[in-house]
Structure formats: C-alpha cells, structure tokens
C-alpha cells in the first residue's frame, strides 16, 4: 500500500487532514503493530479474493482505470487472482522489521 486517504464532511476537511497527517507521523515514528499488519493482510486477502471472483464481470472502463492506475503508480498489472495466490503463499507469520 502506498497511499493514505481520509474522508470527512465538507466543512470538516481540515480536521480530517490533521487526523490523517497525525496517523502518518505515528506510522513513521513507530511503524505498525503485529495486529495492524495482520488486519491489513486479511483485508488485502479478502479484497483480492473478491476481485478474482468478479474479474469476468467487470466492464472495460473498469479494466482501463485499473491499467491507468497501475501505470501511474509504477505497479505491475496483475490479475487479482494471481495477487491472491501470491499473498496466500507468503511465509507466515508476517514479520515486522524493527526500526534501527
């Protein structure tokens, strides 16, 4: 994951931005907990698995948006089912790299 997003009611966008920036600062200073890492892996696994099932029902505009996002992010365009397989094959437990 290489992005952070926040959402808020239009009048509260500054508050949402402040909360988002504080979270980025916390991640930078302390990293993630094992629980947060496991939650992120579970979320990714669920997302990839759901997308893999839906792959044949997506419209061409959705595929084009995904291709453009991948190119824009310098990512590889890979089928969601392939991403799910790679994630499931990753060695467990997932390790956190301690900060020096």
Residue, then its C-alpha position, 0 to 999 in steps of 0.5 A: x500500500x502506498x497511499x493514505x486517504x481520509x474522508x470527512x464532511x465538507x466543512x470538516x476537511x481540515x480536521x480530517x487532514x490533521x487526523x490523517x497527517x497525525x496517523x502518518x507521523x505515528x506510522x513513521x515514528x513507530x511503524x505498525x503493530x503485529x495486529x495492524x499488519x495482520x488486519x491489513x493482510x486479511x483485508x488485502x486477502x479478502x479484497x483480492x479474493x473478491x476481485x478474482x471472483x468478479x474479474x469476468x464481470x467487470x466492464x472495460x472502463x473498469x479494466x482501463x482505470x485499473x491499467x491507468x492506475x497501475x501505470x501511474x503508480x509504477x505497479x505491475x498489472x496483475x490479475x487479482x487472482x494471481x495477487x491472491x495466490x501470491x499473498x496466500x503463499x507468503x511465509x507466515x507469520x508476517x514479520x515486522x522489521x524493527x526500526x534501527 
